[in-house]
Amino acid sequence: MKFGPVDIDQAEGAILAHSVKLDQGRLRKGVTLGAADIAALKRAGLSEVIVARPDAQDCHENEAAAQLAAALVPDPAAVGLRVTAPFTGRVNILADGPGVVRLDVAALERFNRVHPMITIATVPQYQQMGPGGMVATIKVIAFAVPQADVETAAAAAPASLALAGPAHASAGLVITDIPGAPDEAKGRAAIAARVEALGMTLSETRVVPHRLEELTAALRAVAGDMVLILTASATMDMDDVAPGAVRAAGGRVDRFGMPVDPGNLLFLGALDGRPVIGLPGCARSPALNGADWVLSRVACGVSVSGDDIAAMGVGGLLKEIPTRPQPRAGRGR
């Protein structure tokens, strides 16, 4: 592509590089200059204009963006995504419903190494999305790029973006109670909002005393494709009341503790084929915490191993929740 100033009489058919104010209105950058545009520029007193003129082997920014989007998301509906029409060298990729983003990170990194004018920016891996949320934006920065590089980038990252939608329809919540503890209405509402944002329903909430026997019975009986536990007293050990009740009910606990703050005191397991998440106390707040990262993945059928949770520590220092005691300030329990 050739770029630079040209005489106004030689600019027809070229792409205007910078917006120009006219006697009436403005001629926007990126427009392919026609005879009427040239006449308007002359009336504005211009004898020279800066343009871009693609070479024969170049691909226009919008066509390039469209080709790239078609390669990265060849069947949008099948992977829970929507793709916008190209504009100014950009195509946006949107979530078509609730879910978590699944990316082929290595492929997308290869894509971004092909040509500096061919780019994609995405949300992080496993980011929770709502309907219409922007998952990625493809941007061809220049007015045109070599077609060969468009094809190389497209081949580097085929079918590399998807949205994993909800794999479970409902969740049951069991809350334990200690005499004198505050009412759990706010915590229940925060958890219900999380579940509903993932396209699920909170099928049942049971409140039982914070004792092993009562919690065990509630876990066996509570309805829902997933089981969530919120204890009145924080879970401090694998043998504490809540993990113990999961095992006593015939389930298992796969992981206790996570390197995400707030959210350290989460545990993850299973009971009768249903995922079980022991929620940390910070889940009473609607603010982002480590439980959101685990809940969203599990709800959407994305497996979460101990290694996955361990890897969450890098980037796991989240914004402090003002309503909890300030442990980072060195205050005691």
Buried (B, 14 or more C-beta within 10 A) or exposed (E): BEBEEBEBEEBBEBBBBEEBEBEEEEBEBBEBBEEEBBEBBEEBEBEEBBBBBBEEEBBBBBBBBBBBBBBBBEEBEEBBBBBBEBEEBBBBBBBBBBBBBBBBEEBBEBBBEBBEBBBBEBBEEBBBBEEEBBBBBBBBEBBBBBBEBBBBBBEBBBBBBBBBBBBBEBBBBBBBBEEEEEEBEEBBEBBBEBBEBBBBBBBBBBBBBBEBEBBBBBBBEBEBBBBBBBBBBEBEEEEBBBBBBBBBBEBEBBBBBBBBBBBBBBBBBBBEEBBBBBBBBBBBBBBBBBBBBBBBBBBBBBEBEEEBBBEBEEEBEBEBBEEBEEEEEEEEE
